[in-house]
Amino acid sequence: RWGYHRVREQYYVRRGKVKLTIFGEEHIAGKACLVNVPKLAPYTLTVLEDAEIYDMGGQTKWHAFLRDLASIRAYDPARRADRAAMGELKAKYGIELEGAGK
């Protein structure tokens, strides 16, 4: 798959391994990686191993979710270990992937 989009593209790699070439630079993404492709960036996506990939369609909620998750991991590890709290965080941003927030 190749692209050149007017909005930022995002892909979530749930399992497997893919290679993205963005602006001619190669990046390998594996299990539980979220890949951001800048808007207007020429890119290709190549599957390297049997993979399950979600096209997040450039949804900005993922960035806010990941920012909050990183903050919780750094400053509130007890909350991070609380399944109910993580469920609330995912619900806040409409995240439905079961592995998100682990």
N, C-alpha and C positions, 0 to 999 in steps of 0.2 A: 504494500500500500504506500502511496506517496501523497503528499499534500502541500498546499500553499494556501493557508486560510487567513481570513480577515479577523479572526478571534484566536485567542490562545487555545490550544488543544491540550487535552489531558487524557492520559491512559493509565489505568490501574492494572498492574500485572498480578493476577491472583495466584497463578502458578506457572511454572515453565520459565523460559528465557527468551527475550527478544533483543534485537539490535536496532537502535534508532540512529540514523545519521542526520544530524541537524546542522545546517550551515556547513556541511562537509566534515563535521566532527562526529566520530562514532561513540556511542554510549550503549552499554549493556545494562539491561534491566531484568531483574529476577523477581522471585516470589515476593509479594507485598510491596512492590515499588510503585510509586506514583510518579509518572513522567510528565513533565510540562514542556510543551513546545511553544515557543513565543509566537505571537501572531505575525503573519507574513513571512515566517521562516520556511524555507524549502526543506523538506525532510522526507525520509523513507523509513518504513518500519518493516523489519524482516524477522520472521519467527525462526529462532535457533533451535528450540526444543518444543515439544508438544506444550502448548500454552493456553491459558484462559485469560483473556484480556478484555477489559471493559473500556469502551470509549466514553469518557465522562463528558464529552461535548463542551469542554471549556467551562464547566460549572465552577464558579468562584467559591461556592460553599466549601469545597474540598480544602481550599487554602485556609479559610477561617477555621475549619475543623482541625486541620493539621497544626496550625499555629496554637490553638487552644490545647491540643493534645501534648505538644512539645512543652508548653508552659506547665501543664499538670505533671508531666514526667519529671521536669526539673525542680519544681517547687512544692508539689503536693503528692508524693508517691503513695500515701495512704489512699487518697482519692483515686489514684490510678489503679489500685488493686481492688477497688469497689466496683463489682460488676454492675450494680444498679446505677451508680454514678456515671459509668462509661455508657450505659444504655441511654441515660438521659442526655449525655453529650451528643451521642449519635442521633438521637431523636431531634435535638435542637437544630441540627444541620441537615436532617433528612438522609442520613447515611444508613443504608440497609445492608451493606456487605458484612457478613458475619465476622470476618477477620480484621475489619477496621478497628483500630483502637487497642489491638492486642499488644 
